[in-house]
Structures are given as structure tokens and as C-alpha cells.
Amino acid sequence: MTSAPGPSTLPYTYLGPEGTFTESALLQVPGAAAAPRIPSTNTAAALAKVRAGEALAAMLPIENSIEGGVPATLDAISGGDELRILAEAVVPVSFVLVARPGVSLADVTHVGTHPHAWAQTRDWFQANLPDAVHVPSNSTAAAAYGLLEDRPAYQAAVCASLVAERTGLAVLASGIEDNIGAVTRFVLVGRPGLLPAPTGADKTTLSIPLPEDRPGALMEILEQFASRGVNLSRIESRPTGQFLGHYSFSVDVDGHIGDARVADALRGLHRVSPGLSFLGSYPRADQQPPVVHPYNADQAFAEADAWVKALLGR
Ligand SMILES: O=C(O)C(=O)Cc1ccccc1
């Protein structure tokens, strides 16, 4: 992963409070662990700090290996003033069930947690507490801290084990995730102007509105990638909110806008869907370079360009 963007006195922000999986993700960004950081209550609050220049960048969950995309993040980064993804981090996610000391499993009727954590522990609750009611919270850590307040609306919370250690809450059960090995992907989002340099193992995130409701419109978009040998690692549709049935495609592709094949695909996309948004090119967390056929390499694009220029006498 690249280092955090340049030296700055501005803090980073993240979906808080302390002890969320999002904070763990931020701590993976070289340079960010030693920098000041402030928690935000939710995605909108985190991005408002970035847009107002009060935070250098915000770490937010974007995709889970079980649940798929995180709509709140996908929608927030593609709407409003332009933002850029600067880095990604992938964090293994394991959950514990915590309660105030003295509370037992039999006392638990309501459980506070983030909707993603609830979705990833469904089977465990079905098997162990089938009647438990979910009380949604802004984050797993917020749910756990809520147990320390007067008269919480739930008796137990699902969170990271780190939060149990920090709060002194009792662990009623651990490793309660339904899918061992599940990971969540997080992105560090800043203002435009900071384009991370290509590393050879990068991703580019785009939001592409379907230009017209007609047969083949999506295929025309996908052709721009296929014909340049650009692999997609995520694609999902999100409603634009304009009218029922109007969708935008949120896409991650292998490669950097500085790679000729990606830049050429972007040119093609701009012709097909001029309203597309470029949300950033940034290093892949797993540092795996893509397989690029020689005819899609930078050199092949440069040679093709030179050939046409020569034919035109330029
Ligand atoms: O609530 C948290 O701790 C978060 O960081 C969001 C989240 C919730 C569940 C799985 C991964 C991330």
C-alpha cells in the first residue's frame, strides 16, 4: 500500500468511535498510524470534514466479501463535490458478543450493532438466540459503548474483540461470524488533487451512469474495458435517485489512469457515457499486478499512436 498523502497537520477521520474495524483499516495506511485522527459518527459526517478541509482524508468501509458493496459509502463518494480514493485496506473481520458484566446469554432479547455485523452473524443468532431483535447502530464500537450508558435499548452488542478489552465489557461469545475468513475492504477518501503514483498493481474506481435505457447500453460500457484488456474486480448498480429505473454502475478495474489501456478505456467511456465520474486510481492492498497482454501494454498503445500520427504526417 502507498504511504498516506503528504505531510500535513490535518487529521484523518474514520467511522468511529475508537475501536471500529474502520479504525483498524486506517492504522494499516503507512503514515496514518502516527498522524492525528478523529472519529466521525457516520459516513456523511466523515466526508463533510474532508470537504470542509477539516480532515485530510476519511477511511470508510466500501465492500464486504459476504455482503458486497456498502451502499452508504458508494453513494456518498459518487455524489456531491468530487472526492478521490487515495488508498485501500482489507481487514479480516471477526466478531464477539459483549454485555455488561453479570448479564448472561439468557438475558439478551435485543442486540445492538452495525447492520453489516448483524448480517454477518445471522446464522449464529439463529442457532443461539433466534428471537433476538437487532437494534441498528452507526458502528459496532458505538453499539458497545452504548451498553455503558444509562438504560441502553439492548443488553448485548456485536463488535471487535479490541472494544471488549478497552471497555471492560464481558465477552458472552467470540468468533460468532458465520463465515470464517470474511474480510471488509475500506477506502481512504480525500479531495481531488492528490493522485497516487502508479505502482504497477493499482485499482481505479468509477461511477458510470447508464446513458440511455436501450438494448446493449450496458454492453457498450463493458466493451470499453474488454477491448482494452482491462479487468473488472467489482461492478454493482446503484439507483441514481433521479427516477425509478435509472441506474449508475459503480465499478473497480485493475489498473491506474496512468496505464495507457485504462486511460484509453476512460476516453471510450467518456464518449459513451459523458456523465461518468472518476473516483480515483490507487494501489491495491494485495499488491497483485494484473496480467496484461503485450498488445494492451503501454508500449503497444504508444506504437499505435505513433503509427497513426505518422500516417497523418504529424
Ligand atoms: O462498525 C464498525 O466497526 C465498522 O467499521 C463498520 C463495519 C461493520 C461490520 C463489518 C465491517 C465494518
The ligand as a Gaussian input file, in Angstrom:
#p B3LYP/6-31G(d) Opt

LIG

0 1
 O      -18.808000      -0.812000      12.735000
 C      -17.600000      -0.959000      12.510000
 O      -16.769000      -1.365000      13.327000
 C      -17.149000      -0.637000      11.175000
 O      -16.007000      -0.279000      10.989000
 C      -18.098000      -0.894000      10.031000
 C      -18.107000      -2.362000       9.795000
 C      -19.098000      -3.142000      10.345000
 C      -19.075000      -4.520000      10.128000
 C      -18.075000      -5.094000       9.393000
 C      -17.071000      -4.309000       8.884000
 C      -17.089000      -2.921000       9.075000

